[in-house]
Amino acid sequence: MSKPGQDHTVIVVRRHKAHQAHRGGAWKVAYADFVTAMMAFFLVMWLAAQDSRIRQAVAGYFQDPGLLPNERSNSILASGRGGIDSDGLTVLSRRPEGMLEAEQRALVGAAEHIRQKLLNTPEFASLRDQVEVTITAEGLRIELVDKSGSSFFDNGSSVLRGESERILTTIAQEIGKLENDVVIEGHTDSRQYAGGERFGNWELSADRANAARRVMVTSGLRKGQLRAVRGYADTELRIANDPLDPRNRRVSIVVRSQVAAALEAAVREGKIPR
């Protein structure tokens, strides 16, 4: 006890409650920004090490040059919808996202030239409405599609019939002028072969694609332009709700966009993560 008049010191002890750990999500936003920045940094470093072709291809992938102006109402890029035009040739158009403008013009020009040759050759009249030309970001896709009572091949075989070889020659001569790679695909319907253990839709689709290859490499494709021949059997049906529809039987000739090809190669080589 202190005596009266004696000075004394008062010590005050304050006890602070520990703050609870911050439970907000702000750190997640900061971390996401950091990861995004690192991805951008590594992409820039990767691009800096590539040649000009790949840099231009990647740049074009992130651009949208839009559709080319239509010169005629029945051109390949006519109206943004598919169908049979007034001349009887099936044409389709899709927005070619990310394609370099110069390449897009070249592919559209090739598609229009093929179309005109098919229209101007009377011998192709019975099959030309079964040739579909599509421009997409994938490139130029030309499909020879069967229909009921009309086929490019003998029934159940890879023997080309009618004017099929001449149509393939016309296509090869035109796309052989391009710098793009080419892939040929074969597709079938789901009809199974009796006792098909040794020969079935896998073999048929591959054989038909290979038959188209033989014609095209000897009639117009440049050396080394063809990169792959693929048989898909009935795994990529055109008419999915009717596996037996004859339109599922087709040969697809894909003139690959250089943009898509460069990116695919970069992924395959591990330069861009999958």
Backbone bond lengths (Angstrom), bond angles and torsions (degrees), N, CA, C in turn:
res aa  C-N    CA-C-N  psi(-1)  N-CA   C-N-CA  omega(-1)  CA-C   N-CA-C  phi
1 M - - - 1.463 - - 1.513 107.47 -
2 S 1.356 117.76 134.98 1.480 121.90 179.24 1.498 109.98 -83.04
3 K 1.325 113.70 150.58 1.452 119.85 178.69 1.514 109.43 -85.56
4 P 1.365 115.88 155.18 1.468 119.63 179.72 1.506 109.50 -59.64
5 G 1.388 114.97 137.85 1.452 121.02 177.47 1.508 114.25 81.56
6 Q 1.316 118.42 -4.54 1.469 120.82 -178.18 1.530 109.10 -90.86
7 D 1.367 115.70 131.06 1.461 118.99 178.63 1.524 110.07 -68.95
8 H 1.328 114.28 147.70 1.465 117.89 175.98 1.529 109.37 -147.06
9 T 1.285 113.81 155.13 1.481 120.36 -178.70 1.514 109.93 -102.90
10 V 1.307 114.49 130.50 1.468 120.22 178.48 1.527 108.45 -98.25
11 I 1.284 116.59 122.46 1.480 121.76 178.46 1.519 108.45 -105.30
12 V 1.287 114.04 120.99 1.471 119.86 -179.96 1.524 108.67 -105.63
13 V 1.290 117.24 124.04 1.456 122.65 178.82 1.525 108.91 -104.55
14 R 1.324 115.98 118.58 1.479 119.88 179.25 1.531 108.51 -107.32
15 R 1.279 114.88 129.58 1.468 120.31 178.90 1.528 108.54 -103.63
16 H 1.347 114.91 121.85 1.479 120.29 -179.89 1.525 109.28 -96.46
17 K 1.303 114.39 133.34 1.469 119.11 175.40 1.527 108.97 -76.30
18 A 1.293 114.95 136.38 1.474 119.13 179.43 1.519 110.24 -63.46
19 H 1.330 115.44 132.50 1.453 119.02 178.09 1.526 110.24 -71.13
20 Q 1.296 115.21 140.27 1.451 119.05 176.80 1.519 109.26 -68.80
21 A 1.292 115.60 148.73 1.465 120.21 179.05 1.519 109.60 -58.80
22 H 1.331 114.92 142.12 1.461 119.54 -179.34 1.522 110.13 -67.64
23 R 1.307 114.89 126.32 1.468 118.74 -174.64 1.524 112.16 -107.92
24 G 1.318 118.87 12.13 1.458 121.11 -179.85 1.516 112.21 -73.13
25 G 1.341 116.39 173.95 1.463 120.83 -178.76 1.507 113.58 -107.77
26 A 1.319 118.27 14.83 1.460 120.57 -177.97 1.528 111.70 -60.82
27 W 1.309 117.41 -34.99 1.467 120.02 -179.05 1.515 111.73 -64.10
28 K 1.338 115.69 -30.52 1.458 119.06 179.40 1.529 110.85 -67.22
29 V 1.314 116.17 -39.01 1.461 120.19 178.04 1.523 110.19 -64.11
30 A 1.345 115.12 -44.71 1.467 119.39 179.51 1.525 110.77 -62.22
31 Y 1.333 115.99 -41.12 1.469 119.77 -179.63 1.525 110.95 -66.04
32 A 1.331 116.05 -41.04 1.467 119.68 178.30 1.521 110.78 -62.29
33 D 1.324 116.95 -41.39 1.467 120.19 177.17 1.525 111.10 -61.83
34 F 1.327 115.64 -40.02 1.461 120.15 179.50 1.530 110.86 -63.57
35 V 1.336 116.69 -45.89 1.465 120.81 -179.41 1.529 110.32 -63.52
36 T 1.339 116.40 -41.70 1.462 119.86 178.41 1.524 111.45 -61.74
37 A 1.323 115.42 -42.69 1.460 119.66 178.93 1.526 111.25 -62.84
38 M 1.336 117.03 -39.97 1.452 120.53 179.12 1.524 111.24 -66.30
39 M 1.341 116.53 -39.75 1.460 119.73 177.58 1.520 110.19 -62.03
40 A 1.334 116.37 -44.59 1.462 120.26 178.96 1.527 110.73 -61.91
41 F 1.339 115.84 -40.29 1.458 120.33 -179.62 1.524 111.17 -62.13
42 F 1.333 116.34 -47.83 1.459 119.31 -178.94 1.527 111.81 -67.60
43 L 1.344 117.34 -33.14 1.457 120.19 176.57 1.525 110.42 -64.61
44 V 1.337 116.16 -43.32 1.462 120.13 178.10 1.526 110.63 -62.84
45 M 1.334 117.17 -42.65 1.462 120.48 178.94 1.524 111.41 -63.94
46 W 1.341 116.27 -39.06 1.463 119.86 177.66 1.521 110.89 -64.89
47 L 1.346 116.02 -44.35 1.463 119.76 -179.97 1.522 111.26 -62.19
48 A 1.319 116.38 -37.91 1.466 120.04 -178.02 1.526 111.73 -62.99
49 A 1.320 116.15 -24.57 1.467 120.09 -177.94 1.521 112.67 -91.58
50 Q 1.352 117.98 -4.16 1.454 121.03 -176.66 1.525 111.03 -93.88
51 D 1.352 114.61 165.38 1.461 118.15 176.79 1.522 109.62 -78.88
52 S 1.312 116.00 172.25 1.471 121.03 -173.11 1.519 111.92 -64.60
53 R 1.336 117.73 -30.75 1.472 119.92 -178.82 1.516 111.36 -62.82
54 I 1.321 116.17 -45.89 1.464 119.51 -179.40 1.524 110.49 -69.03
55 R 1.345 116.62 -39.16 1.470 118.51 178.82 1.519 110.87 -61.61
56 Q 1.325 116.78 -41.65 1.454 119.92 178.65 1.526 111.09 -67.44
57 A 1.329 115.88 -37.03 1.463 119.57 179.92 1.522 111.48 -64.78
58 V 1.332 116.36 -44.92 1.462 119.58 179.56 1.524 110.56 -66.42
59 A 1.329 116.17 -39.47 1.466 119.04 177.88 1.519 110.42 -61.63
60 G 1.333 116.18 -41.21 1.457 119.28 179.66 1.512 112.74 -67.11
61 Y 1.335 115.83 -29.91 1.461 119.54 179.89 1.523 111.61 -61.68
62 F 1.346 116.43 -31.91 1.448 120.24 -177.28 1.531 111.99 -96.86
63 Q 1.317 116.12 8.79 1.451 120.18 176.29 1.510 109.56 -105.96
64 D 1.295 116.21 159.10 1.465 121.39 176.84 1.514 107.41 -129.07
65 P 1.316 117.82 88.96 1.445 119.22 -176.73 1.507 113.84 -69.66
66 G 1.342 116.73 -12.74 1.464 119.64 179.44 1.515 111.28 80.40
67 L 1.299 114.94 178.79 1.452 120.31 -178.96 1.517 110.52 -80.64
68 L 1.320 115.17 149.42 1.445 118.67 175.63 1.519 109.71 -73.38
69 P 1.328 117.77 151.92 1.458 119.17 177.22 1.518 110.37 -61.11
70 N 1.305 116.45 143.26 1.459 120.68 -179.94 1.515 109.77 -85.13
71 E 1.317 115.54 128.59 1.444 119.12 178.23 1.516 111.10 -87.03
72 R 1.351 115.35 -31.63 1.461 119.39 179.27 1.514 108.26 -140.22
73 S 1.284 115.20 156.29 1.460 119.26 -176.20 1.517 112.01 -68.30
74 N 1.349 118.19 -19.39 1.457 119.81 -178.94 1.513 111.73 -110.85
75 S 1.347 117.84 25.81 1.456 120.45 178.43 1.516 110.39 -74.37
76 I 1.336 116.40 173.23 1.458 121.09 -177.27 1.521 110.78 -59.64
77 L 1.320 118.28 -36.18 1.465 121.54 178.68 1.518 109.84 -103.22
78 A 1.306 116.55 49.19 1.450 120.76 -169.57 1.509 114.50 -65.02
79 S 1.316 118.54 -65.84 1.455 118.68 -167.76 1.509 114.22 -134.12
80 G 1.329 118.28 5.66 1.452 119.80 -179.67 1.508 113.30 81.17
81 R 1.329 117.12 9.45 1.466 119.78 177.86 1.517 108.17 -136.91
82 G 1.329 115.66 156.13 1.451 119.72 -177.32 1.500 111.65 -94.38
83 G 1.344 115.86 162.10 1.439 118.72 177.28 1.510 109.88 160.15
84 I 1.319 117.47 -171.87 1.448 122.72 178.28 1.516 107.38 -102.15
85 D 1.331 116.95 123.42 1.457 119.56 -175.47 1.521 110.34 -80.32
86 S 1.319 115.13 -176.63 1.458 119.86 -174.37 1.519 112.76 -66.26
87 D 1.343 117.54 -19.07 1.450 120.66 179.67 1.516 112.66 -92.09
88 G 1.312 118.57 -4.48 1.452 121.84 176.70 1.504 115.06 95.08
89 L 1.345 118.94 -1.16 1.462 121.16 179.88 1.510 109.47 -95.41
90 T 1.314 116.14 128.33 1.457 120.42 -179.57 1.519 109.93 -73.29
91 V 1.317 116.49 123.91 1.455 121.21 178.22 1.513 109.21 -129.11
92 L 1.309 116.95 145.79 1.449 122.54 177.49 1.511 108.35 -129.87
93 S 1.313 117.14 152.73 1.462 119.65 174.55 1.505 109.16 -139.29
94 R 1.320 115.39 137.31 1.453 122.27 175.00 1.516 108.07 -135.60
95 R 1.301 116.50 154.02 1.454 120.29 -178.16 1.526 109.92 -67.99
96 P 1.354 118.32 117.54 1.458 120.76 -176.00 1.517 112.02 -80.80
97 E 1.318 117.73 76.79 1.461 122.30 -176.26 1.526 111.66 -60.63
98 G 1.319 116.30 133.87 1.444 121.83 170.39 1.513 115.98 73.82
99 M 1.310 119.10 9.51 1.448 120.77 -178.88 1.525 109.90 -88.06
100 L 1.314 116.81 137.54 1.449 120.48 176.28 1.518 109.50 -59.80
101 E 1.328 116.41 139.48 1.462 120.46 -172.99 1.526 112.05 -61.87
102 A 1.336 117.34 -42.62 1.460 119.68 -179.83 1.529 111.04 -63.48
103 E 1.332 115.96 -41.55 1.456 119.83 178.68 1.518 110.76 -66.64
104 Q 1.309 115.67 -40.03 1.461 119.89 179.08 1.519 110.42 -59.69
105 R 1.323 116.51 -43.67 1.463 120.22 179.95 1.532 110.82 -63.07
106 A 1.321 116.67 -39.84 1.464 120.20 -179.87 1.528 111.29 -65.03
107 L 1.326 116.66 -43.27 1.462 120.26 -179.56 1.527 111.41 -68.26
108 V 1.319 116.31 -41.19 1.468 119.45 177.81 1.518 109.82 -64.04
109 G 1.333 117.05 -40.27 1.458 119.88 177.90 1.513 112.05 -62.27
110 A 1.341 116.72 -42.35 1.461 120.35 178.24 1.521 110.86 -63.76
111 A 1.317 116.59 -41.16 1.465 120.77 178.89 1.521 110.78 -61.81
112 E 1.322 116.75 -42.04 1.467 120.44 -179.15 1.525 110.64 -68.53
113 H 1.324 117.88 -37.89 1.465 120.44 178.35 1.523 111.11 -65.39
114 I 1.348 116.45 -41.74 1.463 119.85 177.09 1.520 110.08 -60.87
115 R 1.303 114.71 -44.26 1.471 120.15 -179.95 1.524 111.28 -58.89
116 Q 1.319 116.26 -46.84 1.457 119.76 -178.09 1.527 111.41 -64.77
117 K 1.326 117.44 -39.87 1.465 120.05 179.44 1.528 111.45 -65.22
118 L 1.338 115.30 -39.29 1.468 118.12 178.47 1.526 110.92 -66.66
119 L 1.320 116.38 -37.87 1.461 120.37 -179.16 1.519 112.06 -72.21
120 N 1.323 116.31 -32.30 1.469 119.93 -174.29 1.524 113.43 -90.34
121 T 1.339 117.24 2.62 1.462 120.83 178.76 1.522 109.01 -110.44
122 P 1.347 117.93 105.35 1.471 120.52 -175.86 1.522 113.35 -56.80
123 E 1.347 117.61 -31.57 1.464 120.19 -178.06 1.525 112.61 -64.14
124 F 1.343 117.22 -18.96 1.462 120.34 -178.34 1.525 113.06 -89.80
125 A 1.306 116.73 2.70 1.470 120.11 -171.72 1.521 112.59 -59.24
126 S 1.332 117.78 -34.68 1.466 119.74 -175.00 1.525 112.75 -77.00
127 L 1.343 117.42 -17.11 1.467 119.85 -175.56 1.530 113.79 -120.76
128 R 1.321 118.06 -14.41 1.460 118.41 -171.04 1.518 113.64 -66.57
129 D 1.335 117.96 -23.84 1.464 118.68 176.85 1.523 111.53 -76.20
130 Q 1.345 116.41 -1.52 1.463 120.74 176.48 1.532 111.91 -104.88
131 V 1.331 116.17 8.68 1.460 121.55 177.12 1.525 107.94 -104.33
132 E 1.317 116.01 118.89 1.461 121.20 -179.08 1.525 109.90 -112.64
133 V 1.321 115.55 134.36 1.461 122.02 -179.04 1.517 108.04 -120.00
134 T 1.323 116.35 123.64 1.456 121.58 -176.62 1.517 109.64 -129.00
135 I 1.331 116.54 135.24 1.460 121.82 173.37 1.528 107.35 -106.56
136 T 1.324 116.58 121.43 1.459 121.47 177.32 1.528 108.46 -136.76
137 A 1.323 116.74 179.66 1.462 120.61 175.29 1.522 111.05 -62.68
138 E 1.322 117.25 -23.22 1.459 121.67 177.36 1.524 110.83 -67.84
139 G 1.326 116.18 -29.30 1.449 121.98 -178.18 1.519 110.58 134.89
140 L 1.322 116.48 -143.55 1.460 122.88 178.60 1.516 108.26 -103.58
141 R 1.320 116.33 120.12 1.467 121.22 -179.39 1.523 108.36 -113.66
142 I 1.338 114.99 122.20 1.463 121.71 178.62 1.518 107.29 -116.19
143 E 1.322 116.53 122.75 1.461 119.99 -175.79 1.522 110.64 -120.66
144 L 1.325 115.17 131.39 1.449 122.74 173.63 1.527 106.30 -100.45
145 V 1.323 115.64 106.76 1.459 122.15 -168.22 1.524 110.51 -109.75
146 D 1.321 116.56 127.31 1.463 120.37 175.05 1.522 110.80 -70.79
147 K 1.301 115.41 160.64 1.464 120.82 170.42 1.524 107.54 -144.68
148 S 1.295 116.50 170.65 1.461 120.28 -177.31 1.527 109.94 -58.56
149 G 1.319 115.75 121.71 1.459 120.79 178.27 1.509 115.22 83.18
150 S 1.330 118.52 0.43 1.460 120.49 -179.32 1.517 109.85 -145.71
151 S 1.331 116.13 122.57 1.455 120.76 -177.21 1.520 110.00 -139.23
152 F 1.315 116.21 156.50 1.454 121.81 175.77 1.523 111.57 -83.80
153 F 1.320 117.63 -12.76 1.459 122.81 -177.21 1.527 109.75 -128.68
154 D 1.336 115.28 157.39 1.459 119.62 170.41 1.521 108.73 -61.90
155 N 1.310 116.06 150.76 1.452 121.48 -175.85 1.526 111.91 -57.59
156 G 1.352 115.68 122.33 1.454 121.06 175.74 1.510 115.07 70.40
157 S 1.344 118.09 16.07 1.460 119.81 -178.40 1.526 109.69 -138.12
158 S 1.328 114.94 177.21 1.463 120.23 179.42 1.519 111.61 -105.54
159 V 1.315 117.46 17.61 1.464 121.52 178.81 1.528 108.94 -82.81
160 L 1.322 116.03 119.59 1.459 120.88 179.59 1.523 110.14 -69.37
161 R 1.314 115.93 142.73 1.451 119.99 -177.18 1.527 110.76 -125.48
162 G 1.325 115.86 167.42 1.453 121.34 174.90 1.515 112.47 56.88
163 E 1.310 115.41 -133.67 1.458 121.51 -179.04 1.529 112.23 -96.03
164 S 1.315 116.25 19.00 1.470 120.22 -176.13 1.524 111.99 -58.88
165 E 1.343 117.00 -44.04 1.460 119.44 -178.30 1.517 111.03 -64.28
166 R 1.314 117.64 -39.46 1.466 120.43 -179.09 1.527 111.00 -69.13
167 I 1.323 116.57 -34.75 1.466 119.36 176.20 1.520 110.09 -65.65
168 L 1.331 117.22 -44.14 1.460 120.89 177.92 1.527 111.15 -63.52
169 T 1.324 116.95 -36.63 1.463 120.69 177.36 1.522 110.74 -64.32
170 T 1.323 116.62 -43.55 1.465 120.87 178.42 1.523 111.01 -60.26
171 I 1.326 116.48 -43.11 1.468 121.01 179.40 1.521 110.42 -65.65
172 A 1.341 116.72 -44.87 1.459 120.64 -177.60 1.521 111.62 -62.91
173 Q 1.320 117.30 -40.73 1.462 120.67 -179.34 1.522 111.69 -62.70
174 E 1.313 116.51 -32.83 1.465 119.41 -178.70 1.527 111.57 -80.29
175 I 1.327 117.35 -47.98 1.469 118.36 -176.38 1.528 111.46 -76.73
176 G 1.343 117.39 -14.59 1.451 120.01 174.81 1.521 112.45 -67.35
177 K 1.324 117.01 -15.41 1.465 121.60 178.03 1.531 111.76 -81.56
178 L 1.324 116.60 -12.73 1.459 120.90 -176.27 1.521 110.92 -89.84
179 E 1.311 116.32 160.91 1.462 121.36 178.06 1.526 112.09 -88.65
180 N 1.309 117.60 -5.95 1.462 121.96 -173.13 1.517 112.44 -76.95
181 D 1.350 115.22 151.61 1.456 121.68 172.91 1.527 110.30 -72.14
182 V 1.332 115.19 159.28 1.460 121.10 -179.40 1.529 109.50 -127.78
183 V 1.328 115.76 138.71 1.463 122.62 173.76 1.524 107.25 -125.70
184 I 1.329 117.18 135.48 1.471 121.49 178.36 1.522 108.69 -113.15
185 E 1.332 115.53 129.71 1.462 121.80 -177.52 1.526 110.41 -119.53
186 G 1.322 116.26 144.65 1.450 121.73 172.99 1.518 110.64 -116.32
187 H 1.334 116.57 138.57 1.473 121.96 -178.57 1.528 108.90 -135.10
188 T 1.321 116.25 146.70 1.461 121.38 177.26 1.524 109.86 -126.11
189 D 1.342 114.61 172.52 1.459 119.11 168.74 1.526 107.78 -84.64
190 S 1.318 116.52 -171.74 1.472 119.92 -175.52 1.516 113.62 -96.34
191 R 1.316 117.30 8.98 1.463 119.08 178.45 1.518 109.40 -66.47
192 Q 1.313 116.34 128.97 1.456 121.05 -175.06 1.527 111.42 -94.88
193 Y 1.320 115.71 150.40 1.453 121.75 176.46 1.524 109.43 -83.31
194 A 1.327 115.90 143.29 1.466 119.92 174.84 1.529 108.20 -69.27
195 G 1.320 115.14 127.27 1.457 118.73 -178.02 1.515 111.67 59.95
196 G 1.343 116.02 46.40 1.456 120.54 -172.69 1.502 115.49 -87.27
197 E 1.321 117.50 28.80 1.455 118.98 179.29 1.531 111.61 -65.58
198 R 1.344 115.92 -32.90 1.466 119.65 -175.81 1.523 111.96 -99.85
199 F 1.319 118.14 -21.55 1.462 121.44 178.41 1.515 108.41 -149.06
200 G 1.326 115.23 124.12 1.461 120.20 -179.35 1.521 110.42 -148.28
201 N 1.313 115.30 -156.47 1.459 119.78 -174.77 1.531 113.11 -66.71
202 W 1.334 116.78 -30.06 1.466 118.39 176.46 1.523 110.31 -62.45
203 E 1.327 115.70 -48.43 1.459 119.67 -179.36 1.533 110.97 -66.02
204 L 1.334 116.58 -41.50 1.462 120.02 -177.80 1.525 111.52 -63.95
205 S 1.335 116.97 -44.64 1.463 119.41 -178.62 1.523 111.17 -64.60
206 A 1.335 116.52 -40.43 1.467 120.10 178.88 1.529 110.99 -68.32
207 D 1.333 116.86 -40.12 1.461 120.61 -179.48 1.529 111.18 -65.40
208 R 1.320 116.95 -39.47 1.458 119.37 179.84 1.528 111.62 -68.90
209 A 1.320 116.62 -39.81 1.463 119.51 175.79 1.524 110.02 -62.93
210 N 1.313 116.44 -38.87 1.467 120.61 -179.70 1.525 111.16 -70.49
211 A 1.327 117.66 -33.58 1.461 120.64 176.16 1.532 110.37 -64.34
212 A 1.330 115.72 -40.63 1.462 119.29 176.09 1.524 110.76 -64.77
213 R 1.324 116.32 -38.54 1.473 120.83 178.08 1.513 111.33 -58.72
214 R 1.333 116.39 -46.80 1.461 120.06 -176.76 1.524 111.43 -58.44
215 V 1.318 116.33 -40.68 1.466 119.47 179.10 1.520 111.00 -68.16
216 M 1.326 116.58 -45.01 1.459 120.54 -171.80 1.525 113.25 -72.64
217 V 1.334 117.99 -35.70 1.470 119.26 -179.00 1.526 111.47 -72.75
218 T 1.335 117.63 -20.42 1.465 120.34 179.12 1.520 112.40 -98.84
219 S 1.327 116.92 -1.14 1.472 118.11 -174.35 1.520 114.15 -129.31
220 G 1.348 118.46 7.98 1.460 115.77 177.46 1.512 116.95 167.20
221 L 1.324 118.76 -28.51 1.460 119.38 -179.23 1.526 110.41 -68.00
222 R 1.317 115.20 142.54 1.454 120.20 177.34 1.533 110.59 -72.20
223 K 1.317 116.06 155.51 1.451 120.39 176.63 1.527 109.85 -62.71
224 G 1.305 116.98 127.80 1.455 121.79 -179.24 1.519 114.64 83.13
225 Q 1.315 117.33 -2.67 1.473 119.28 -178.84 1.529 111.35 -72.78
226 L 1.318 116.88 -35.57 1.462 120.80 178.85 1.515 109.63 -77.49
227 R 1.331 116.61 124.96 1.463 120.87 -175.98 1.516 113.83 -108.13
228 A 1.328 118.43 -22.18 1.466 119.01 -177.36 1.519 110.57 -162.85
229 V 1.321 115.04 149.36 1.471 123.32 170.94 1.518 106.28 -125.95
230 R 1.322 116.64 122.94 1.462 120.49 -171.62 1.522 111.45 -128.66
231 G 1.324 115.66 137.70 1.454 121.23 173.65 1.519 109.87 -111.66
232 Y 1.325 117.07 122.33 1.465 121.62 -175.36 1.525 113.23 -105.66
233 A 1.329 117.50 -2.09 1.467 120.18 -175.74 1.532 109.24 52.61
234 D 1.343 117.01 -129.42 1.469 119.68 -179.10 1.530 111.20 -110.06
235 T 1.331 117.07 28.43 1.467 119.96 -177.09 1.524 113.15 -81.49
236 E 1.322 118.16 -15.84 1.465 121.47 178.81 1.524 108.83 -129.38
237 L 1.323 114.80 71.14 1.460 120.46 -176.70 1.521 111.56 -66.18
238 R 1.291 114.83 139.39 1.469 120.50 175.79 1.519 110.44 -77.01
239 I 1.328 115.47 -40.86 1.471 122.18 177.50 1.522 106.57 -110.76
240 A 1.322 116.14 86.13 1.467 120.37 -170.28 1.524 112.51 -64.45
241 N 1.321 117.63 -31.90 1.466 119.54 -177.46 1.528 112.81 -83.79
242 D 1.326 116.90 0.38 1.467 120.77 175.28 1.521 108.10 -143.31
243 P 1.330 116.86 83.60 1.477 120.87 -174.75 1.517 114.03 -60.82
244 L 1.342 118.63 -19.56 1.459 121.22 -178.99 1.522 112.94 -95.25
245 D 1.313 117.14 0.57 1.465 120.79 179.77 1.534 109.14 -60.89
246 P 1.334 118.27 131.44 1.470 119.99 -177.97 1.522 113.76 -62.26
247 R 1.321 117.38 -20.96 1.473 119.68 179.19 1.525 112.16 -69.06
248 N 1.316 117.43 -11.87 1.465 120.04 173.54 1.526 111.58 -71.90
249 R 1.331 116.67 -19.25 1.468 120.74 178.34 1.526 108.32 -85.80
250 R 1.316 115.82 116.61 1.462 118.87 -176.52 1.520 111.04 -161.07
251 V 1.316 114.79 159.43 1.463 122.87 170.03 1.516 106.97 -116.14
252 S 1.329 116.23 128.25 1.461 121.71 -178.68 1.519 109.70 -111.21
253 I 1.318 115.54 129.41 1.468 122.02 176.15 1.521 106.54 -110.12
254 V 1.325 116.37 113.18 1.461 121.64 -174.60 1.529 108.87 -107.95
255 V 1.330 115.58 113.60 1.465 121.42 173.22 1.522 105.81 -91.27
256 R 1.300 117.02 103.71 1.463 121.30 -167.14 1.519 112.48 -75.91
257 S 1.318 114.63 134.05 1.460 120.28 172.22 1.525 109.37 -59.14
258 Q 1.329 117.42 138.30 1.460 120.54 178.11 1.524 110.88 -64.44
259 V 1.326 116.78 -30.45 1.458 120.60 176.38 1.524 110.01 -62.40
260 A 1.334 116.28 -52.29 1.459 120.24 -179.25 1.521 111.14 -63.44
261 A 1.335 117.20 -39.70 1.460 120.51 -178.99 1.530 111.35 -66.04
262 A 1.347 116.93 -40.51 1.464 120.20 -179.31 1.521 110.99 -66.40
263 L 1.319 116.94 -41.59 1.458 120.00 179.27 1.528 111.38 -67.91
264 E 1.330 116.09 -39.54 1.466 119.63 178.05 1.519 110.44 -62.59
265 A 1.333 116.51 -42.06 1.464 120.10 179.41 1.522 111.22 -65.13
266 A 1.332 116.89 -39.46 1.470 120.88 179.82 1.522 110.58 -64.14
267 V 1.333 116.50 -39.92 1.468 119.90 178.23 1.522 109.85 -67.52
268 R 1.329 116.58 -43.61 1.469 120.58 -178.69 1.525 111.58 -62.26
269 E 1.327 116.21 -35.76 1.468 120.37 -179.38 1.514 113.14 -85.40
270 G 1.330 116.87 0.08 1.460 120.32 177.98 1.499 114.33 80.66
271 K 1.336 118.14 10.33 1.462 120.39 179.25 1.517 111.21 -76.84
272 I 1.318 116.40 -24.92 1.460 122.27 173.76 1.518 107.11 -124.92
273 P 1.317 119.85 128.81 1.473 120.32 -179.02 1.512 111.08 -64.76
274 R 1.330 114.67 147.18 1.466 120.12 178.64 1.520 110.35 -69.42
